[in-house]
């Protein structure tokens, strides 16, 4: 006869059940967290959890996913991971470093306001090749959607959408100021559109960058010219 005292224990929350079938359909918060372990947002949240402890705690012991799943910070980091995925945050690793360096509260990491603040510093410091690659990716997406040559993106693309791509860091001054089509795009904008993107295309800031990195600037100009931009 089966032992009526036999208990089946959930390995996540330690709750006990008298029947295995009951255990198999049991759902608890910790079980859900482990079931979603491989979701993109969870993976990103876990990586940033590790970065957080490495930077702020100086912990020599490597944290595990178990530590993450039982942490009081779990929901905040997963929320941040979801934000990075859904908002297509550029260079999430650099963004996380910026958040930690500037002592931003974890509860507010998934914030458009903070991301905009980060972008308005990051785009003026990043590698020109990374900036150009993102612009080319955006142009290819537009080309596939409209069946137009990608090099005509700034000439014939929707200006409001392009302005949004500028304020989200997908297109930067490296391409806008170093291509013929970029100058055409700026000349065709109305005052309201120019005001929206001004913090991202500040001519004074970009001219200083182009002067400080003249070799990169000439390379970008030549590449864009050859590509028909």
N, CA and C of each residue as an Amber inpcrd file, in Angstrom:
protein
   687
   0.8430000  -1.2010000   0.0000000   0.0000000   0.0000000   0.0000000
   0.8770000   1.2490000   0.0000000   0.4420000   2.2470000  -0.7720000
   1.2420000   3.4810000  -0.8230000   1.2460000   4.1760000   0.5260000
   2.3340000   4.7980000   0.8120000   2.4940000   5.5170000   2.0810000
   1.6930000   6.8130000   2.0210000   0.6600000   6.8980000   2.9010000
  -0.2170000   8.0700000   2.8830000   0.5010000   9.3160000   3.3710000
   1.6570000   9.1190000   4.0120000   2.4050000  10.2550000   4.5300000
   3.4440000  10.7820000   3.5320000   3.5450000  10.0880000   2.4020000
   4.5290000  10.4940000   1.4110000   4.2050000  11.8970000   0.9080000
   5.2060000  12.7520000   0.9050000   5.0030000  14.1240000   0.4710000
   5.8080000  14.3990000  -0.8010000   5.2220000  15.1770000  -1.6620000
   5.9060000  15.6220000  -2.8700000   6.1680000  17.1220000  -2.7260000
   7.4390000  17.4870000  -2.7670000   7.8300000  18.8600000  -2.4570000
   8.2240000  19.6360000  -3.7190000   7.7400000  20.8640000  -3.8010000
   8.1470000  21.7520000  -4.8950000   9.5730000  22.2240000  -4.6130000
  10.4620000  22.0070000  -5.5540000  11.8680000  22.3760000  -5.3380000
  12.0820000  23.8850000  -5.3830000  11.0590000  24.6120000  -5.8120000
  11.2120000  26.0690000  -5.9160000  10.7400000  26.7920000  -4.6560000
   9.5540000  26.4250000  -4.1510000   9.0120000  27.1210000  -2.9790000
   8.9610000  26.2430000  -1.7350000   9.3170000  24.9470000  -1.8960000
   9.3760000  23.9920000  -0.7830000   8.0060000  23.5790000  -0.2470000
   6.9470000  23.9660000  -0.9090000   5.6160000  23.5460000  -0.4720000
   5.4540000  22.0480000  -0.7420000   4.7560000  21.3570000   0.1530000
   4.5930000  19.9150000   0.0270000   3.1710000  19.5490000  -0.3760000
   3.0630000  18.4440000  -1.1460000   1.7700000  17.9490000  -1.6210000
   1.7050000  16.4470000  -1.3960000   0.5170000  15.9620000  -1.2360000
   0.3460000  14.5310000  -0.9730000   0.3340000  13.7130000  -2.2560000
   0.1060000  14.3970000  -3.4070000   0.0430000  13.6730000  -4.6780000
   1.0030000  14.2970000  -5.6940000   1.6160000  13.4410000  -6.4820000
   2.5660000  13.9180000  -7.4970000   1.8420000  14.7030000  -8.5870000
   0.6030000  14.2950000  -8.8960000  -0.1550000  15.0030000  -9.9330000
  -0.4520000  16.4380000  -9.5020000  -0.6980000  16.6140000  -8.2200000
  -0.9540000  17.9670000  -7.7070000   0.3080000  18.8140000  -7.8250000
   1.4440000  18.1970000  -7.5240000   2.7140000  18.9170000  -7.6440000
   2.9830000  19.3340000  -9.0930000   2.6450000  18.4400000 -10.0290000
   2.9560000  18.7190000 -11.4410000   2.1760000  19.9090000 -11.9880000
   0.9890000  20.1740000 -11.4390000   0.1950000  21.3160000 -11.9220000
   0.3420000  22.5380000 -11.0190000   1.0990000  22.3680000  -9.9710000
   1.3300000  23.4760000  -9.0300000   2.1130000  24.6110000  -9.6990000
   1.7010000  25.8360000  -9.4240000   2.3980000  27.0080000  -9.9490000
   2.7130000  27.9540000  -8.7890000   3.9540000  28.4020000  -8.7310000
   4.3530000  29.3850000  -7.7330000   5.2540000  30.4160000  -8.4070000
   5.4880000  31.4970000  -7.7160000   6.2750000  32.5840000  -8.2960000
   7.6660000  32.1230000  -8.7130000   8.3210000  31.3500000  -7.8590000
   9.6780000  30.9040000  -8.1730000   9.7030000  29.9500000  -9.3640000
   8.6930000  29.0870000  -9.4610000   8.6260000  28.1600000 -10.5870000
   8.4640000  28.9350000 -11.8920000   7.6220000  29.9570000 -11.8820000
   7.4190000  30.8000000 -13.0630000   8.7290000  31.4740000 -13.4670000
   9.4660000  31.9600000 -12.4780000  10.7300000  32.6410000 -12.7660000
  11.7250000  31.7240000 -13.4430000  11.7620000  30.4670000 -13.0160000
  12.6780000  29.5140000 -13.6280000  12.1790000  29.0620000 -15.0000000
  10.8780000  28.9860000 -15.1840000  10.3300000  28.6110000 -16.4930000
  10.6580000  29.6540000 -17.5570000  10.8180000  30.9100000 -17.1240000
  11.1150000  32.0010000 -18.0620000  12.5980000  32.3550000 -18.0860000
  13.3890000  31.4450000 -17.5720000  14.8270000  31.6830000 -17.4550000
  15.4740000  32.0710000 -18.7860000  15.0350000  31.4610000 -19.8780000
  15.6780000  31.6850000 -21.1710000  14.9950000  32.7510000 -22.0270000
  14.0160000  33.4220000 -21.4890000  13.3990000  34.5360000 -22.2260000
  14.4410000  35.6370000 -22.4090000  14.4270000  36.3190000 -23.5590000
  15.4230000  37.3840000 -23.8020000  15.4970000  38.4150000 -22.6830000
  14.3400000  38.8450000 -22.1860000  14.3340000  39.8540000 -21.1260000
  14.9510000  39.3150000 -19.8390000  14.6750000  38.0410000 -19.5360000
  15.2450000  37.4330000 -18.3270000  16.7580000  37.2690000 -18.4490000
  17.2050000  36.8410000 -19.6310000  18.6490000  36.6820000 -19.8330000
  19.3610000  38.0180000 -19.6760000  18.7740000  39.0610000 -20.2600000
  19.3750000  40.3810000 -20.1450000  19.3120000  40.8870000 -18.7020000
  18.1920000  40.6380000 -18.0470000  18.0570000  41.0390000 -16.6540000
  19.1010000  40.3590000 -15.7760000  19.3330000  39.0770000 -16.0130000
  20.3160000  38.3260000 -15.2350000  21.7210000  38.8690000 -15.4590000
  22.0770000  39.1520000 -16.7070000  23.4050000  39.6900000 -17.0090000
  23.6260000  41.0310000 -16.3250000  22.5900000  41.8530000 -16.2950000
  22.7150000  43.1540000 -15.6400000  22.7180000  43.0330000 -14.1210000
  22.0470000  42.0100000 -13.6130000  22.1040000  41.6930000 -12.1800000
  23.5450000  41.3640000 -11.7880000  24.2160000  40.5570000 -12.6260000
  25.6200000  40.2140000 -12.3680000  26.4970000  41.4580000 -12.4210000
  26.2400000  42.3120000 -13.4260000  27.0190000  43.5380000 -13.5780000
  26.8210000  44.4550000 -12.3770000  25.5980000  44.5170000 -11.9040000
  25.2720000  45.3470000 -10.7490000  26.0860000  44.9260000  -9.5310000
  26.1130000  43.6170000  -9.2550000  26.8380000  43.1360000  -8.0780000
  28.3480000  43.2790000  -8.2650000  28.8010000  43.0620000  -9.4730000
  30.2290000  43.2040000  -9.7400000  30.6890000  44.6440000  -9.5290000
  29.8550000  45.6000000  -9.9600000  30.2250000  47.0120000  -9.8940000
  29.9980000  47.6280000  -8.5270000  28.8500000  47.3320000  -7.9210000
  28.4890000  48.0290000  -6.6830000  28.8870000  47.2920000  -5.4150000
  28.9510000  45.9740000  -5.4950000  29.2370000  45.2030000  -4.2860000
  30.6760000  44.6800000  -4.2390000  31.3170000  44.6540000  -5.4000000
  32.6670000  44.1110000  -5.4450000  32.7010000  42.6640000  -4.9930000
  31.6030000  41.9590000  -5.2620000  31.4760000  40.5790000  -4.7980000
  32.4160000  39.6590000  -5.5740000  33.2030000  38.8730000  -4.8550000
  34.1240000  37.9410000  -5.5000000  33.4250000  36.6290000  -5.8630000
  32.2810000  36.3780000  -5.2440000  31.5300000  35.1530000  -5.5140000
  30.5610000  35.3980000  -6.6680000  30.6760000  34.5860000  -7.7090000
  29.8120000  34.7340000  -8.8750000  28.3800000  34.3550000  -8.5230000
  27.4710000  35.2450000  -8.8160000  26.0580000  34.9860000  -8.5440000
  25.5000000  33.9950000  -9.5670000  24.5590000  33.1770000  -9.1120000
  23.9120000  32.1940000  -9.9820000  22.5080000  32.6630000 -10.3410000
  21.8660000  31.9240000 -11.2470000  20.4890000  32.2650000 -11.5860000
  19.5840000  32.0660000 -10.3740000  19.9160000  31.1040000  -9.5240000
  19.1430000  30.9120000  -8.2870000  19.1790000  32.1780000  -7.4400000
  20.3630000  32.7830000  -7.3440000  20.4890000  34.0280000  -6.5900000
  19.6170000  35.1180000  -7.2100000  19.6250000  35.1520000  -8.5260000
  18.8370000  36.1540000  -9.2500000  17.3500000  35.9500000  -9.0310000
  16.8850000  34.7110000  -9.1930000  15.4540000  34.4020000  -9.0990000
  14.8860000  34.6600000  -7.7050000  15.7300000  34.5680000  -6.6930000
  15.2630000  34.7890000  -5.3200000  15.6060000  36.1870000  -4.8030000
  16.1830000  36.9930000  -5.6650000  16.5880000  38.3360000  -5.2570000
  15.3980000  39.2920000  -5.1910000  15.4020000  40.2270000  -4.2510000
  14.3390000  41.2430000  -4.2020000  14.4030000  42.1890000  -5.4080000
  15.5350000  42.1500000  -6.1350000  15.7040000  43.0000000  -7.3180000
  15.2400000  42.3200000  -8.6090000  14.7880000  41.0760000  -8.5070000
  14.4520000  40.2980000  -9.7030000  13.4970000  41.0440000 -10.6350000
  12.3780000  41.4980000 -10.1230000  11.3670000  42.1300000 -10.9680000
  11.8910000  43.4040000 -11.6220000  12.6910000  44.1700000 -10.8970000
  13.2310000  45.4120000 -11.4410000  14.1840000  45.1210000 -12.6000000
  15.0140000  44.0770000 -12.4570000  15.9600000  43.7490000 -13.5200000
  15.2590000  43.1470000 -14.7400000  14.2210000  42.3450000 -14.5160000
  13.4740000  41.7930000 -15.6460000  12.7160000  42.9060000 -16.3750000
  12.1760000  43.8410000 -15.6080000  11.5070000  44.9970000 -16.2080000
  12.4860000  45.7800000 -17.0800000  13.7000000  45.9520000 -16.5870000
  14.7390000  46.6410000 -17.3480000  15.1100000  45.8440000 -18.5980000
  15.2100000  44.5200000 -18.4460000  15.5040000  43.6710000 -19.5990000
  14.4310000  43.7840000 -20.6580000  13.1680000  43.7830000 -20.2300000
  12.0490000  43.9530000 -21.1660000  12.1370000  45.2920000 -21.8800000
  12.5110000  46.3190000 -21.1340000  12.6260000  47.6600000 -21.7220000
  13.7190000  47.6730000 -22.7950000  14.8650000  47.0820000 -22.4990000
  15.9590000  47.0460000 -23.4640000  15.5650000  46.3060000 -24.7370000
  14.8420000  45.2200000 -24.5800000  14.4220000  44.4180000 -25.7350000
  13.3580000  45.1530000 -26.5490000  12.3130000  45.6320000 -25.8910000
  11.1900000  46.2580000 -26.5990000  11.5760000  47.6090000 -27.2020000
  12.4690000  48.3480000 -26.5420000  12.8820000  49.6590000 -27.0380000
  14.0910000  49.5710000 -27.9620000  14.6090000  48.3510000 -28.1360000
  15.7920000  48.1330000 -28.9770000  16.9210000  49.0790000 -28.5780000
  17.2110000  49.0660000 -27.2950000  18.2620000  49.9260000 -26.7470000
  19.5880000  49.6310000 -27.4360000  20.2750000  50.6830000 -27.8690000
  21.5620000  50.4890000 -28.5120000  22.6360000  50.3120000 -27.4470000
  23.4760000  49.3070000 -27.6390000  24.5730000  49.0040000 -26.7200000
  24.0980000  48.9430000 -25.2580000  23.2530000  47.9650000 -24.9170000
  22.7450000  47.8420000 -23.5410000  23.8400000  47.7730000 -22.4820000
  24.9800000  47.1720000 -22.8260000  26.0660000  47.0620000 -21.8550000
  26.5800000  48.4360000 -21.4530000  26.7470000  49.3290000 -22.4450000
  27.2060000  50.6840000 -22.1480000  26.1340000  51.4630000 -21.3780000
  24.8690000  51.2130000 -21.7210000  23.7890000  51.8990000 -21.0190000
  23.7760000  51.4910000 -19.5440000  23.9400000  50.1990000 -19.2840000
  23.9660000  49.7200000 -17.9030000  25.1370000  50.3280000 -17.1370000
  26.2990000  50.3760000 -17.7810000  27.4620000  50.9850000 -17.1420000
  27.1890000  52.4490000 -16.7910000  26.5240000  53.1520000 -17.7040000
  26.1960000  54.5600000 -17.4730000  25.2310000  54.7030000 -16.2900000
  24.2360000  53.8400000 -16.2280000  23.2680000  53.8820000 -15.1370000
  23.9510000  53.6620000 -13.7830000  24.8720000  52.7050000 -13.7540000
  25.5780000  52.4080000 -12.5140000  26.5380000  53.5330000 -12.1330000
  27.2570000  54.0350000 -13.1200000  28.2200000  55.1120000 -12.8710000
  27.5270000  56.3610000 -12.3400000  26.3170000  56.6160000 -12.8230000
  25.5860000  57.8160000 -12.4200000  24.6150000  57.5640000 -11.2680000
  24.7440000  56.3840000 -10.6620000  23.9630000  56.0520000  -9.4560000
  22.4530000  56.2140000  -9.6500000  21.9700000  55.7590000 -10.8000000
  20.5350000  55.8070000 -11.0560000  19.8460000  54.6520000 -10.3240000
  18.7120000  54.9340000  -9.7110000  17.9710000  53.9010000  -8.9740000
  17.4520000  52.8260000  -9.9140000  17.6340000  51.5780000  -9.5040000
  17.2320000  50.4440000 -10.3450000  15.7560000  50.5180000 -10.7130000
  14.9290000  51.0120000  -9.8100000  13.4830000  51.0860000 -10.0680000
  13.1700000  51.9310000 -11.3030000  14.0890000  52.8370000 -11.6640000
  13.8220000  53.7630000 -12.7630000  14.6390000  53.4690000 -14.0250000
  15.3500000  52.3470000 -14.0260000  16.1900000  52.0380000 -15.1850000
  15.3590000  51.9010000 -16.4650000  14.1760000  51.3500000 -16.3700000
  13.3120000  51.1780000 -17.5420000  12.5500000  52.4740000 -17.7930000
  13.2880000  53.5130000 -18.1320000  12.7110000  54.8460000 -18.2550000
  13.1630000  55.5250000 -19.5380000  12.2130000  56.0390000 -20.3120000
  12.5600000  56.7790000 -21.5270000  13.3970000  58.0070000 -21.1930000
  13.0850000  58.6450000 -20.0880000  13.8000000  59.8610000 -19.6960000
  15.2830000  59.5760000 -19.4620000  15.5780000  58.4920000 -18.7520000
  16.9750000  58.1360000 -18.4960000  17.6710000  57.7060000 -19.7800000
  16.9630000  56.9690000 -20.6170000  17.5770000  56.5020000 -21.8670000
  17.9140000  57.6820000 -22.7760000  17.0240000  58.6690000 -22.8360000
  17.2910000  59.8650000 -23.6240000  18.5120000  60.6140000 -23.0810000
  18.5990000  60.6820000 -21.7560000  19.7520000  61.3460000 -21.1290000
  21.0460000  60.6310000 -21.5040000  21.0070000  59.3070000 -21.4810000
  22.1750000  58.5100000 -21.8720000  22.5380000  58.7390000 -23.3320000
  21.5340000  58.6690000 -24.2210000  21.7880000  58.8140000 -25.6500000
  22.4500000  60.1390000 -25.9940000  22.0200000  61.1920000 -25.3140000
  22.5290000  62.5210000 -25.6320000  23.9830000  62.7110000 -25.2000000
  24.5300000  61.7320000 -24.5050000  25.9690000  61.7390000 -24.2240000
  26.6730000  60.6530000 -25.0420000  26.0420000  59.5020000 -25.1640000
  26.6790000  58.3510000 -25.8150000  26.9430000  58.5860000 -27.2990000
  25.9810000  59.1480000 -28.0180000  26.1410000  59.2770000 -29.4720000
  27.3030000  60.1920000 -29.8530000  27.7240000  61.0370000 -28.9340000
  28.8470000  61.9250000 -29.2250000  30.1920000  61.3070000 -28.8500000
  30.1500000  60.0770000 -28.3100000  31.3860000  59.4180000 -27.8840000
  31.6430000  58.0990000 -28.6040000  30.6210000  57.5230000 -29.2090000
  30.7600000  56.1790000 -29.7360000  31.6330000  56.1190000 -30.9890000
  32.0290000  54.9180000 -31.3170000  32.8270000  54.6480000 -32.4970000
  32.0390000  54.9610000 -33.7660000  32.6890000  55.6110000 -34.7320000
  32.0090000  56.0010000 -35.9720000  31.4960000  54.7950000 -36.7520000
  32.2250000  53.6940000 -36.7070000  31.8070000  52.4910000 -37.4390000
  30.5030000  51.9270000 -36.8840000  30.3630000  51.9460000 -35.5410000
  29.1230000  51.4640000 -34.9270000  27.9450000  52.3400000 -35.3410000
  28.1750000  53.6550000 -35.3300000  27.1130000  54.5910000 -35.6980000
  26.6930000  54.3980000 -37.1460000  27.6710000  54.2360000 -38.0360000
  27.3610000  54.0660000 -39.4480000  26.6430000  52.7400000 -39.6970000
  27.0490000  51.6910000 -39.0000000  26.4160000  50.3770000 -39.1740000
  24.9400000  50.4320000 -38.8080000  24.5940000  51.1450000 -37.7190000
  23.1820000  51.2560000 -37.3170000  22.3660000  51.9950000 -38.3750000
  22.9390000  53.0540000 -38.9280000  22.2260000  53.8150000 -39.9590000
  21.9810000  52.9530000 -41.1940000  22.9770000  52.1770000 -41.5680000
  22.8280000  51.2980000 -42.7310000  21.7640000  50.2330000 -42.4780000
  21.7190000  49.7150000 -41.2470000  20.6900000  48.7250000 -40.8940000
  19.2980000  49.3350000 -41.0170000  19.1440000  50.5750000 -40.5450000
  17.8470000  51.2570000 -40.6330000  17.4590000  51.4760000 -42.0850000
  18.4330000  51.7940000 -42.9090000  18.1370000  52.0380000 -44.3270000
  17.7430000  50.7540000 -45.0490000  18.3260000  49.6420000 -44.6420000
  17.9900000  48.3570000 -45.2540000  16.5590000  47.9590000 -44.8980000
  16.1700000  48.1890000 -43.6460000  14.7900000  47.9040000 -43.2290000
  13.8220000  48.7350000 -44.0590000  14.1240000  50.0320000 -44.2360000
  13.2790000  50.9120000 -45.0500000  13.2240000  50.4240000 -46.4880000
  14.3540000  50.0050000 -47.0160000  14.4220000  49.5130000 -48.3980000
  13.5390000  48.2900000 -48.5940000  13.5600000  47.3770000 -47.6300000
  12.7550000  46.1580000 -47.7190000  11.2660000  46.4730000 -47.6060000
  10.9350000  47.5050000 -46.8300000   9.5300000  47.8810000 -46.6400000
   8.9610000  48.6470000 -47.8330000   9.8190000  49.3930000 -48.5310000
   9.3330000  50.2860000 -49.6010000   9.7860000  49.9040000 -50.9970000
  10.6720000  48.9140000 -51.0990000  11.2450000  48.5120000 -52.3880000
  11.9960000  49.6500000 -53.0770000  12.6200000  50.4940000 -52.2700000
  13.4800000  51.5620000 -52.7820000  14.9270000  51.2670000 -52.4260000
  15.8720000  51.7920000 -53.2240000  17.2840000  51.5830000 -52.8920000
  17.6120000  52.1680000 -51.5210000  18.3490000  51.4300000 -50.7120000
  18.6270000  51.8560000 -49.3400000  19.3870000  53.1730000 -49.2630000
  20.1970000  53.4830000 -50.2840000  20.9790000  54.7200000 -50.2510000
  20.1140000  55.9790000 -50.3680000  18.8360000  55.8040000 -50.7180000
  17.9260000  56.9540000 -50.8390000  17.0830000  57.1660000 -49.5800000
  17.4440000  56.4530000 -48.5210000  16.6750000  56.4960000 -47.2820000
  16.4610000  57.9180000 -46.7710000  17.5310000  58.6920000 -46.6650000
  17.4040000  60.0510000 -46.1230000  16.7620000  61.0180000 -47.1110000
  16.7840000  60.6690000 -48.3880000  16.1840000  61.5440000 -49.4120000
  14.6690000  61.3790000 -49.4740000  14.2220000  60.1340000 -49.4070000
  12.8090000  59.8660000 -49.6600000  12.0730000  59.1980000 -48.5010000
  12.7680000  58.8820000 -47.4410000  12.1040000  58.2820000 -46.2880000
  11.2080000  59.2920000 -45.5890000  10.2620000  58.7870000 -44.8010000
   9.3650000  59.6660000 -44.0490000  10.1750000  60.4890000 -43.0460000
  10.1670000  61.8270000 -43.1760000  11.0030000  62.6550000 -42.3000000
  10.6750000  62.5190000 -40.8120000   9.3970000  62.3300000 -40.4770000
   9.0370000  62.1690000 -39.0640000   9.6130000  60.8760000 -38.4920000
   9.5770000  59.8240000 -39.3000000  10.1330000  58.5490000 -38.8560000
  11.6460000  58.6480000 -38.7050000  12.2800000  59.3620000 -39.6390000
  13.7330000  59.5330000 -39.5600000  14.1000000  60.3600000 -38.3270000
  13.2950000  61.3700000 -38.0210000  13.5290000  62.1650000 -36.8060000
  13.4430000  61.2800000 -35.5670000  12.4800000  60.3650000 -35.5740000
  12.3540000  59.4410000 -34.4410000  13.5890000  58.5450000 -34.3440000
  14.1030000  58.0920000 -35.4810000  15.3010000  57.2520000 -35.4840000
  16.5130000  58.0200000 -34.9710000  16.5340000  59.3160000 -35.2330000
  17.6260000  60.1520000 -34.7240000  17.5300000  60.2790000 -33.2110000
  16.3320000  60.5350000 -32.6970000  16.1700000  60.6960000 -31.2450000
  16.2700000  59.3740000 -30.4960000  16.2430000  58.2600000 -31.2050000
  16.4350000  56.9580000 -30.5610000  17.8450000  56.4260000 -30.8100000
  18.7020000  57.2660000 -31.3930000  20.1070000  56.9120000 -31.5720000
  20.4060000  56.0010000 -32.7380000  19.3930000  55.6810000 -33.5580000
  19.6230000  54.7720000 -34.6810000  20.3780000  55.4630000 -35.8190000
  20.2040000  56.7770000 -35.9370000  20.9140000  57.5660000 -36.9450000
  21.5600000  58.7380000 -36.2260000  22.8420000  58.9810000 -36.4870000
  23.5420000  60.0570000 -35.7810000  24.2360000  61.0030000 -36.7590000
  24.8820000  62.0020000 -36.1810000  25.5730000  63.0100000 -36.9770000
  26.6600000  62.4570000 -37.8660000  27.1930000  61.2830000 -37.5480000
  28.2150000  60.6930000 -38.4090000  27.7050000  60.5070000 -39.8250000
  26.4340000  60.1750000 -39.9640000  25.8550000  59.9790000 -41.2950000
  25.1620000  61.2420000 -41.7910000  24.4410000  61.9170000 -40.9070000
  23.6960000  63.1120000 -41.3150000  24.6100000  64.1780000 -41.9030000
  25.7250000  64.4730000 -41.2330000  26.5920000  65.5670000 -41.6610000
  27.6520000  65.1620000 -42.6820000  27.8380000  63.8640000 -42.8670000
  28.9000000  63.4200000 -43.7740000  28.3810000  62.7870000 -45.0590000
  27.1220000  63.0610000 -45.3750000  26.5510000  62.5600000 -46.6250000
  25.7410000  63.6540000 -47.3030000  25.7080000  63.6000000 -48.6100000
  24.9290000  64.5740000 -49.3810000  23.4510000  64.4690000 -49.0450000
  22.9590000  63.2370000 -48.9230000  21.5390000  63.0480000 -48.6300000
  21.1980000  63.5140000 -47.2210000  22.1830000  63.4510000 -46.3000000
  21.9570000  63.9390000 -44.9490000  21.7460000  65.4420000 -44.9250000
  22.5350000  66.1630000 -45.7260000  22.3660000  67.6170000 -45.8130000
  21.0230000  67.9590000 -46.4620000  20.6290000  67.1920000 -47.4750000
  19.3320000  67.4120000 -48.1190000  18.2030000  67.2050000 -47.1120000
  18.3480000  66.1720000 -46.2970000  17.3400000  65.8690000 -45.2870000
  17.1750000  67.0390000 -44.3150000  18.2830000  67.5650000 -43.8050000
  18.2230000  68.6790000 -42.8620000  17.6010000  69.9220000 -43.5020000
  17.9490000  70.1860000 -44.7410000  17.4340000  71.3760000 -45.4360000
  15.9320000  71.3090000 -45.6710000  15.3830000  70.1020000 -45.6990000
  13.9510000  69.9370000 -45.9790000  13.0840000  69.8530000 -44.7180000
  13.7040000  69.8840000 -43.5480000  12.9240000  69.8010000 -42.3180000
  12.2920000  71.1400000 -41.9650000  11.1350000  71.0640000 -41.2960000
  10.4980000  72.2940000 -40.8280000  11.0450000  72.6390000 -39.4370000
  10.7910000  73.8440000 -38.9420000  11.3350000  74.2560000 -37.6410000
  10.9780000  73.3170000 -36.4870000   9.7490000  72.7740000 -36.5040000
   9.3350000  71.8720000 -35.4240000  10.1740000  70.5890000 -35.4320000
  10.4140000  70.0540000 -36.6240000  11.2100000  68.8300000 -36.7320000
  12.6550000  69.0800000 -36.3230000  13.1950000  70.2230000 -36.7110000
  14.5610000  70.5680000 -36.3210000  14.6910000  70.7110000 -34.8110000
  13.6740000  71.2800000 -34.1960000  13.6990000  71.4580000 -32.7410000
  13.7060000  70.1040000 -32.0260000  12.9750000  69.1270000 -32.5770000
  12.8850000  67.8000000 -31.9620000  14.2420000  67.1000000 -31.9330000
  15.0180000  67.2660000 -33.0170000  16.2790000  66.5230000 -33.1240000
  17.5150000  67.3500000 -32.7620000  17.3190000  68.6090000 -32.3800000
  18.4650000  69.5010000 -32.2080000  19.5040000  68.9640000 -31.2250000
  19.0700000  68.4320000 -30.0790000  20.0170000  67.9430000 -29.0730000
  20.8740000  66.7930000 -29.5900000  20.4110000  66.1470000 -30.6490000
  21.1240000  64.9900000 -31.1880000  21.9950000  65.3540000 -32.3900000
  21.7280000  66.4870000 -33.0220000  22.4940000  66.8790000 -34.2100000
  23.1340000  68.2520000 -34.0210000  23.3940000  68.6250000 -32.7840000
  24.0140000  69.9060000 -32.4820000  25.2600000  70.1210000 -33.3440000
  25.2370000  71.0650000 -34.2820000  26.3610000  71.2630000 -35.2090000
  27.6840000  71.5420000 -34.5020000  27.6530000  72.3360000 -33.4510000
  28.8880000  72.6700000 -32.7410000  29.5670000  71.4190000 -32.1690000
  28.7670000  70.5470000 -31.5570000  29.3270000  69.3230000 -30.9720000
  29.9020000  68.4170000 -32.0620000  29.1410000  68.2820000 -33.1570000
  29.5950000  67.3730000 -34.2040000  30.8220000  67.9060000 -34.9360000
  30.8820000  69.1980000 -35.1570000  32.0460000  69.7510000 -35.8330000
  33.3150000  69.5340000 -35.0150000  33.2070000  69.6170000 -33.7080000
  34.3670000  69.3620000 -32.8550000  34.8010000  67.8960000 -32.9640000
  33.8300000  67.0010000 -32.9800000  34.1350000  65.5710000 -33.1260000
  34.8180000  65.3080000 -34.4580000  34.2770000  65.8840000 -35.5290000
  34.8470000  65.6640000 -36.8590000  36.2720000  66.2090000 -36.9530000
  36.5240000  67.3040000 -36.2460000  37.8610000  67.8890000 -36.2300000
  38.8230000  67.0180000 -35.4220000  38.3420000  66.5290000 -34.2590000
  39.1890000  65.6920000 -33.4030000  39.4750000  64.3330000 -34.0270000
  38.5270000  63.8380000 -34.8390000  38.6900000  62.5200000 -35.4610000
  38.6080000  62.6680000 -36.9760000  39.5100000  63.4640000 -37.5060000
  39.4770000  63.7930000 -38.9380000  39.6580000  62.5620000 -39.8270000
  40.4870000  61.6050000 -39.3660000  40.6900000  60.3870000 -40.1540000
  39.4080000  59.5880000 -40.2850000  38.7100000  59.4070000 -39.1740000
  37.4330000  58.6960000 -39.1920000  36.4140000  59.4400000 -40.0580000
  36.4270000  60.7590000 -39.9480000  35.4670000  61.5720000 -40.6970000
  35.6580000  61.4000000 -42.1970000  36.8930000  61.4450000 -42.6650000
  37.1630000  61.2840000 -44.1010000  36.7900000  59.8900000 -44.5720000
  37.0150000  58.9040000 -43.7330000  36.6570000  57.5240000 -44.0890000
  35.1470000  57.3900000 -44.2330000  34.3930000  57.9380000 -43.2680000
  32.9310000  57.8640000 -43.3180000  32.4030000  58.5840000 -44.5470000
  32.9340000  59.7630000 -44.8300000  32.4980000  60.5190000 -46.0110000
  32.7050000  59.7150000 -47.2890000  33.8770000  59.1150000 -47.4040000
  34.1980000  58.3620000 -48.6140000  33.3070000  57.1290000 -48.7560000
  33.0750000  56.4240000 -47.6430000  32.2330000  55.2280000 -47.6870000
  30.7930000  55.5760000 -48.0750000  30.2760000  56.6450000 -47.5020000
  28.9000000  57.0450000 -47.8020000  28.7810000  57.5420000 -49.2470000
  29.7940000  58.2380000 -49.7090000  29.7890000  58.7240000 -51.0930000
  29.7830000  57.5680000 -52.0790000  30.6330000  56.5860000 -51.8180000
  30.6900000  55.4140000 -52.7040000  29.3890000  54.6250000 -52.6910000
  28.6990000  54.6500000 -51.5330000  27.4340000  53.9190000 -51.4100000
  26.2530000  54.6820000 -51.9970000  26.4860000  55.9100000 -52.4300000
  25.4160000  56.6890000 -53.0560000  24.5760000  57.5060000 -52.1060000
  25.0720000  57.6880000 -50.8830000  24.3310000  58.4750000 -49.8920000
  24.5300000  59.9680000 -50.1490000
